[in-house]
Amino acid sequence: MAEISELKDHAARAFRAAVRRADPGVALTECTRDTGVPRPKPNGKTIVIAVGKAAPSMMRALIPQVSGPRVLICVTHRENQESVAGAEVFRAGHPVPDEVGAHAAMRVEEALRAATDDDVVIALISGGGSALLPAPPPGVTLEDKQALNRLLLKSGMNINAMNAVRQHVSMLKGGGFLRLAAPASVTSYILSDVIGDDLRAIASGPTVAPMATRAEVRDLLQRNQIMDALPDSVRHHLLQPAPNTPLPEAQNHLIGSNSESVAAAADTLSAAYDTQIVEAPLVGDVTAAASAIYSALQTQSGAPGPTAVVWGGETTVNVRGSGQGGRNQEMALRLACLMDATPLDRPWVFLSAGTDGRDGPTDAAGGVVDQGTVQRIRDAGGAPARLLDSNDSYAALRMAGDLLITGATGTNVADIQILLLG
């Protein structure tokens, strides 16, 4: 037990290092240190729009670099209670949009429409921005957007596919931000929560072109068998032609990513463990990802001495039951169940968690499991396989005492997975 406790402590410490590496304030300051931020013309103002789970930290880092007349709007998720002096702060719903997000989107649209050629617009973008600024197009209600999001989240589609759809049901996503801000110049600083760092996918790409055409989005929804389940207004909107006017350009700067946080976690472990980084990200269905980690654990089980393997990624869960949990908790529970059937003769620990501190609609960032997890669930009166079938990983890991709860971290660069063998 003592060694398991030590392994869990090391895994948690490495995860904290990954989160620190994605500190949005530090990353933004480093990016702007040499070049500074854009300045408006003498009669102009600076309009700063920060949106995402890291919005308050990014806004606070930028404010000292902005002088003269300015408009400051910060939109983050309701769990993030950080304050930003001098800014209008909206704490909106995530992952399903709410009235606060709709109001925030209207305020952002208003500020962008008022921008002139004398002004500069600075966008501070981080993960979660897609749900936080719903901005439905004419004819589509907030309730319709909420229904769309619920369908997407339960579809098993990956984040890029979901964002491709969202871009075409919004006034701000997929470059809509640029259309509204014209003729003002737009500079964007982006903290990536997307594996591969495709700027079109981060917060659904408000300052870049869309990922897919509207026709491609319709085909995508048909393939995933949810086109017919869409609200009538959303389906009608997607059947209309998209705008064909040229999209204004922005200066986009990537300031942090999942791969950099994976490297930070590995660096923390390297002094005590033979440490490997798996370059291929953990993406796609969580069941397949758990099987890949299981294979890695079996492969590494014969390695001499303490061993660490670190991944990054963002999986998806095809929701079948009515339980509560998230992709990281489900991955951790799945691995614990696989390992319970074929136990190792050496101690191991596996951590899977979201760098934003929130996994699905729960207060946990993820889970940290070991070879005793499944038995602890049984001892608490739970049936691990049944809980897994109902997507109730939160309840299962709570029984085992294996939830990882960090609170909102103020950043978001997708997920980190850490496997340790004693």
C-alpha positions as CSV (number, residue, x, y, z in Angstrom):
1,M,0.0,0.0,0.0
2,A,2.8,2.4,0.8
3,E,4.3,2.0,-2.7
4,I,0.9,2.5,-4.3
5,S,0.4,5.7,-2.3
6,E,3.8,6.9,-3.5
7,L,3.0,6.1,-7.1
8,K,-0.3,8.0,-6.9
9,D,1.5,11.0,-5.4
10,H,4.1,10.9,-8.2
11,A,1.3,10.7,-10.9
12,A,-0.6,13.6,-9.4
13,R,2.6,15.7,-9.2
14,A,3.3,15.0,-12.8
15,F,-0.2,16.0,-13.8
16,R,0.2,19.3,-11.9
17,A,3.4,20.0,-13.8
18,A,1.4,19.4,-17.1
19,V,-1.2,21.9,-15.9
20,R,1.5,24.5,-14.9
21,R,3.1,24.3,-18.3
22,A,-0.2,25.4,-19.8
23,D,-0.6,28.4,-17.5
24,P,-2.3,30.8,-19.9
25,G,-0.9,34.0,-18.3
26,V,2.7,32.9,-18.5
27,A,2.2,31.5,-22.1
28,L,0.6,34.8,-23.3
29,T,3.3,37.0,-21.7
30,E,6.1,35.0,-23.2
31,C,4.4,35.3,-26.7
32,T,4.0,39.1,-26.5
33,R,7.3,39.9,-24.7
34,D,9.3,40.6,-27.9
35,T,6.6,41.9,-30.3
36,G,4.2,43.6,-27.9
37,V,0.5,43.7,-28.7
38,P,-1.2,45.6,-31.6
39,R,-2.0,49.3,-31.1
40,P,-5.1,51.1,-32.5
41,K,-4.8,54.3,-34.6
42,P,-4.8,57.6,-32.6
43,N,-8.6,57.9,-32.6
44,G,-9.2,54.2,-32.1
45,K,-9.7,51.8,-29.2
46,T,-8.6,48.3,-28.3
47,I,-11.4,45.7,-28.1
48,V,-10.3,42.6,-26.1
49,I,-12.6,39.5,-26.2
50,A,-11.4,36.6,-24.1
51,V,-13.4,33.4,-24.3
52,G,-12.8,29.9,-22.9
53,K,-11.8,28.1,-19.7
54,A,-8.6,30.1,-19.5
55,A,-10.2,33.5,-20.4
56,P,-9.7,35.2,-17.0
57,S,-6.0,34.3,-16.8
58,M,-5.3,35.4,-20.3
59,M,-7.2,38.6,-19.9
60,R,-5.4,39.5,-16.7
61,A,-2.0,38.9,-18.4
62,L,-2.9,41.1,-21.3
63,I,-4.5,44.1,-19.5
64,P,-1.2,45.6,-18.4
65,Q,-0.1,45.6,-22.0
66,V,-3.1,47.6,-23.3
67,S,-3.3,51.4,-22.9
68,G,-5.8,54.0,-24.0
69,P,-9.5,53.5,-24.6
70,R,-10.5,49.8,-24.4
71,V,-13.4,47.4,-24.2
72,L,-12.8,44.3,-22.2
73,I,-15.2,41.3,-22.4
74,C,-14.3,38.0,-20.7
75,V,-16.4,34.8,-21.1
76,T,-15.6,31.7,-19.1
77,H,-17.3,28.7,-17.5
78,R,-19.3,29.1,-14.4
79,E,-16.9,27.0,-12.2
80,N,-14.2,29.5,-12.9
81,Q,-14.6,32.2,-10.2
82,E,-11.5,34.2,-11.1
83,S,-12.0,37.9,-11.2
84,V,-10.8,40.4,-13.8
85,A,-10.7,44.0,-12.7
86,G,-12.1,46.4,-15.3
87,A,-13.7,43.7,-17.5
88,E,-17.2,42.6,-18.1
89,V,-17.1,39.0,-17.0
90,F,-19.7,36.3,-18.0
91,R,-19.7,32.9,-16.4
92,A,-21.6,30.6,-18.8
93,G,-22.7,27.0,-19.0
94,H,-20.4,24.3,-20.4
95,P,-20.6,21.8,-22.1
96,V,-24.3,22.7,-22.8
97,P,-24.9,26.4,-23.6
98,D,-27.1,28.5,-21.3
99,E,-28.7,31.9,-21.1
100,V,-25.6,33.5,-19.7
101,G,-23.6,32.3,-22.7
102,A,-26.3,33.6,-25.1
103,H,-26.2,37.0,-23.4
104,A,-22.4,37.0,-23.5
105,A,-22.5,36.2,-27.2
106,M,-24.9,39.1,-27.9
107,R,-22.5,41.4,-26.0
108,V,-19.5,40.2,-28.0
109,E,-21.5,40.6,-31.3
110,E,-22.4,44.1,-30.3
111,A,-18.8,45.0,-29.5
112,L,-17.5,43.6,-32.8
113,R,-20.1,45.2,-34.9
114,A,-19.2,48.6,-33.4
115,A,-15.5,48.2,-34.3
116,T,-14.1,50.6,-36.9
117,D,-11.0,50.8,-39.1
118,D,-9.3,52.8,-36.3
119,D,-9.7,50.0,-33.7
120,V,-7.8,46.8,-33.1
121,V,-9.5,43.7,-31.9
122,I,-7.6,41.1,-29.8
123,A,-9.1,37.7,-29.3
124,L,-7.9,35.5,-26.4
125,I,-9.1,32.0,-27.2
126,S,-9.0,28.8,-25.2
127,G,-10.8,25.5,-25.0
128,G,-14.5,25.5,-24.1
129,G,-15.2,28.6,-26.1
130,S,-17.5,26.8,-28.4
131,A,-20.2,26.1,-25.8
132,L,-19.6,29.3,-23.9
133,L,-20.6,31.6,-26.9
134,P,-23.6,29.9,-28.5
135,A,-24.5,32.8,-30.8
136,P,-27.3,31.1,-32.8
137,P,-28.0,32.4,-36.3
138,P,-31.4,34.0,-37.1
139,G,-34.3,31.5,-36.7
140,V,-32.4,29.2,-34.3
141,T,-33.1,29.5,-30.5
142,L,-30.8,28.9,-27.6
143,E,-33.0,25.8,-26.8
144,D,-32.3,24.5,-30.3
145,K,-28.5,25.0,-29.8
146,Q,-28.7,23.2,-26.4
147,A,-30.5,20.3,-28.1
148,L,-27.9,20.2,-30.9
149,N,-25.0,20.1,-28.3
150,R,-26.6,17.3,-26.4
151,L,-27.0,15.3,-29.6
152,L,-23.4,15.9,-30.5
153,L,-22.0,15.0,-27.1
154,K,-23.9,11.7,-27.1
155,S,-23.0,10.8,-30.7
156,G,-19.5,9.5,-30.2
157,M,-18.2,12.0,-32.7
158,N,-14.7,13.4,-32.0
159,I,-14.2,17.0,-31.1
160,N,-13.2,18.1,-34.6
161,A,-16.3,16.6,-36.1
162,M,-18.5,18.2,-33.4
163,N,-16.9,21.6,-33.9
164,A,-17.3,21.3,-37.7
165,V,-21.0,21.1,-37.1
166,R,-21.1,23.9,-34.5
167,Q,-19.3,26.3,-36.9
168,H,-22.2,26.3,-39.3
169,V,-24.8,27.0,-36.6
170,S,-23.2,30.1,-35.1
171,M,-22.7,33.8,-35.8
172,L,-19.2,33.7,-34.3
173,K,-17.6,30.3,-35.0
174,G,-15.8,29.3,-38.2
175,G,-14.6,32.8,-38.9
176,G,-17.8,34.6,-37.9
177,F,-15.9,36.7,-35.4
178,L,-13.8,38.1,-38.3
179,R,-16.9,39.0,-40.4
180,L,-18.4,40.9,-37.5
181,A,-15.2,42.7,-36.6
182,A,-14.4,44.0,-40.1
183,P,-13.0,46.5,-41.0
184,A,-11.0,46.4,-37.7
185,S,-7.8,44.3,-37.7
186,V,-7.9,41.1,-35.5
187,T,-5.1,39.5,-33.6
188,S,-5.7,36.2,-31.8
189,Y,-3.7,34.4,-29.1
190,I,-4.8,30.8,-28.8
191,L,-4.3,28.1,-26.1
192,S,-4.9,24.8,-27.8
193,D,-7.1,22.1,-26.3
194,V,-7.2,20.2,-29.6
195,I,-4.8,17.4,-30.4
196,G,-2.8,18.4,-33.5
197,D,-3.5,22.1,-32.7
198,D,-5.8,22.7,-35.7
199,L,-6.8,26.3,-35.1
200,R,-10.1,25.7,-36.9
201,A,-11.1,23.3,-34.1
202,I,-10.1,25.3,-31.0
203,A,-13.3,26.9,-29.7
204,S,-14.7,26.1,-33.1
205,G,-12.3,28.6,-34.8
206,P,-13.8,32.0,-34.4
207,T,-10.9,33.7,-36.1
208,V,-10.1,31.2,-38.9
209,A,-12.0,29.6,-41.8
210,P,-14.4,26.7,-41.1
211,M,-13.2,23.1,-41.1
212,A,-15.8,21.9,-43.6
213,T,-18.4,23.1,-46.1
214,R,-22.0,23.1,-45.1
215,A,-22.6,20.2,-47.5
216,E,-19.9,18.2,-45.8
217,V,-21.4,18.9,-42.4
218,R,-24.8,17.6,-43.7
219,D,-23.1,14.4,-44.8
220,L,-21.3,14.1,-41.5
221,L,-24.6,14.3,-39.6
222,Q,-26.2,11.8,-41.9
223,R,-23.3,9.3,-41.4
224,N,-23.7,9.6,-37.6
225,Q,-27.5,9.2,-37.9
226,I,-28.4,12.4,-36.1
227,M,-29.5,14.6,-39.0
228,D,-33.1,13.6,-38.6
229,A,-33.0,14.1,-34.9
230,L,-31.9,17.8,-35.2
231,P,-34.3,20.5,-34.2
232,D,-36.3,21.7,-37.2
233,S,-34.7,25.2,-37.2
234,V,-31.1,23.8,-37.1
235,R,-31.8,21.3,-39.9
236,H,-33.5,24.1,-42.0
237,H,-30.5,26.4,-41.4
238,L,-28.0,23.7,-42.5
239,L,-30.0,23.2,-45.7
240,Q,-29.4,26.9,-46.6
241,P,-26.3,28.0,-48.6
242,A,-23.4,29.3,-46.6
243,P,-22.1,32.9,-47.0
244,N,-19.9,33.2,-50.1
245,T,-18.1,36.5,-49.4
246,P,-14.3,36.4,-48.7
247,L,-13.4,35.9,-45.1
248,P,-11.2,38.6,-43.6
249,E,-7.8,37.4,-42.3
250,A,-6.4,37.5,-38.7
251,Q,-3.0,37.2,-37.1
252,N,-3.2,34.0,-35.1
253,H,-0.6,33.0,-32.5
254,L,-0.6,29.5,-30.8
255,I,0.7,30.0,-27.2
256,G,0.3,26.5,-25.6
257,S,-0.7,22.9,-26.4
258,N,-1.2,19.4,-25.2
259,S,2.2,18.2,-26.5
260,E,4.0,20.7,-24.4
261,S,2.1,19.7,-21.2
262,V,2.8,16.0,-22.0
263,A,6.5,16.8,-22.1
264,A,6.3,18.7,-18.8
265,A,4.7,15.7,-17.1
266,A,7.4,13.4,-18.5
267,D,10.2,15.7,-17.3
268,T,8.8,15.6,-13.8
269,L,9.0,11.8,-13.8
270,S,12.3,11.3,-15.6
271,A,14.5,11.5,-12.5
272,A,12.8,8.6,-10.8
273,Y,11.4,6.5,-13.7
274,D,12.4,5.2,-17.1
275,T,10.1,7.5,-18.9
276,Q,8.5,7.3,-22.3
277,I,6.2,9.7,-24.2
278,V,3.8,8.0,-26.6
279,E,3.7,10.3,-29.6
280,A,0.5,9.0,-31.0
281,P,-2.3,10.7,-29.2
282,L,-5.1,8.9,-27.4
283,V,-8.1,9.8,-29.5
284,G,-11.3,8.1,-30.6
285,D,-13.5,5.8,-28.6
286,V,-12.5,5.5,-25.0
287,T,-12.9,1.7,-25.1
288,A,-10.2,1.4,-27.7
289,A,-8.0,3.9,-25.8
290,A,-8.3,1.9,-22.6
291,S,-7.3,-1.3,-24.6
292,A,-4.2,0.5,-25.9
293,I,-3.2,1.4,-22.4
294,Y,-3.8,-2.1,-21.2
295,S,-1.5,-3.4,-24.0
296,A,1.1,-0.9,-22.9
297,L,0.9,-2.0,-19.3
298,Q,1.3,-5.6,-20.3
299,T,4.2,-4.8,-22.5
300,Q,6.0,-2.7,-19.9
301,S,5.3,-5.2,-17.0
302,G,8.6,-7.0,-17.6
303,A,10.7,-3.8,-17.7
304,P,13.3,-3.6,-14.9
305,G,12.9,-0.8,-12.4
306,P,10.3,1.9,-12.1
307,T,8.7,2.8,-15.5
308,A,6.5,5.7,-16.6
309,V,4.5,6.1,-19.9
310,V,2.8,9.4,-20.7
311,W,0.2,10.1,-23.3
312,G,-1.9,13.1,-24.3
313,G,-5.2,13.2,-26.2
314,E,-8.9,13.5,-26.0
315,T,-11.2,10.5,-26.4
316,T,-14.9,10.2,-26.8
317,V,-17.6,8.3,-25.0
318,N,-20.6,6.8,-26.7
319,V,-23.2,7.3,-23.9
320,R,-25.5,4.3,-23.5
321,G,-26.6,4.6,-19.8
322,S,-27.9,7.2,-17.5
323,G,-24.9,7.3,-15.1
324,Q,-22.6,10.2,-14.4
325,G,-18.9,10.5,-15.4
326,G,-16.6,11.7,-18.1
327,R,-14.1,10.3,-20.7
328,N,-11.2,10.3,-18.3
329,Q,-13.1,8.6,-15.4
330,E,-14.4,6.0,-17.8
331,M,-11.0,5.3,-19.3
332,A,-9.5,4.8,-15.8
333,L,-12.3,2.5,-14.7
334,R,-12.1,0.5,-17.9
335,L,-8.4,-0.1,-17.4
336,A,-8.9,-1.1,-13.8
337,C,-11.5,-3.7,-14.9
338,L,-9.2,-5.1,-17.6
339,M,-6.3,-5.3,-15.1
340,D,-8.5,-7.0,-12.5
341,A,-9.0,-9.9,-14.9
342,T,-5.2,-10.3,-15.4
343,P,-3.4,-8.9,-12.4
344,L,0.3,-8.0,-12.4
345,D,2.8,-9.1,-9.7
346,R,4.1,-5.6,-9.4
347,P,2.4,-2.3,-8.3
348,W,0.9,0.0,-10.9
349,V,-1.0,3.2,-11.1
350,F,-2.9,4.9,-13.9
351,L,-4.0,8.6,-14.0
352,S,-6.3,10.1,-16.7
353,A,-7.5,13.6,-16.2
354,G,-8.5,16.8,-18.0
355,T,-6.2,19.7,-17.7
356,D,-9.2,22.1,-17.1
357,G,-9.9,20.2,-13.9
358,R,-13.3,19.0,-15.1
359,D,-14.2,15.7,-16.7
360,G,-17.7,15.7,-18.2
361,P,-20.5,17.2,-16.1
362,T,-18.8,16.3,-12.8
363,D,-16.5,18.0,-10.2
364,A,-13.7,15.6,-10.9
365,A,-10.8,16.2,-13.3
366,G,-10.5,12.4,-13.8
367,G,-9.4,9.3,-11.9
368,V,-6.3,7.6,-10.5
369,V,-6.7,3.8,-10.3
370,D,-4.5,0.9,-9.2
371,Q,-4.8,-2.9,-8.8
372,G,-7.0,-2.5,-5.8
373,T,-9.6,-0.2,-7.4
374,V,-12.1,-2.9,-8.5
375,Q,-12.0,-4.7,-5.2
376,R,-12.6,-1.4,-3.3
377,I,-15.7,-0.8,-5.5
378,R,-17.0,-4.3,-4.7
379,D,-16.3,-3.8,-1.0
380,A,-18.4,-0.6,-1.1
381,G,-21.3,-2.6,-2.5
382,G,-20.8,-1.7,-6.2
383,A,-20.7,-3.9,-9.3
384,P,-17.9,-2.4,-11.5
385,A,-19.1,-4.0,-14.8
386,R,-22.6,-2.8,-14.2
387,L,-21.5,0.7,-13.3
388,L,-19.4,0.8,-16.4
389,D,-22.2,-0.4,-18.7
390,S,-24.4,2.5,-17.4
391,N,-21.6,5.1,-17.8
392,D,-21.5,5.6,-14.1
393,S,-17.7,5.9,-13.7
394,Y,-18.0,8.8,-11.2
395,A,-20.0,6.7,-8.7
396,A,-17.6,3.7,-9.2
397,L,-14.4,5.7,-8.6
398,R,-16.0,7.6,-5.7
399,M,-16.6,4.2,-4.0
400,A,-13.0,3.3,-4.6
401,G,-11.7,6.7,-3.4
402,D,-10.0,7.1,-6.8
403,L,-11.5,10.4,-8.1
404,L,-9.0,13.1,-8.9
405,I,-10.5,16.4,-7.9
406,T,-8.5,19.6,-8.5
407,G,-11.1,22.3,-9.0
408,A,-11.0,24.5,-12.1
409,T,-7.4,25.0,-13.2
410,G,-7.9,28.1,-15.3
411,T,-6.4,26.4,-18.4
412,N,-7.4,23.7,-20.9
413,V,-5.0,21.8,-23.2
414,A,-7.1,18.5,-23.4
415,D,-6.2,15.4,-21.4
416,I,-3.1,13.8,-19.9
417,Q,-2.7,10.1,-19.2
418,I,0.1,8.8,-16.9
419,L,1.0,5.1,-16.3
420,L,3.5,4.2,-13.6
421,L,4.9,0.8,-12.6
422,G,6.7,0.4,-9.4
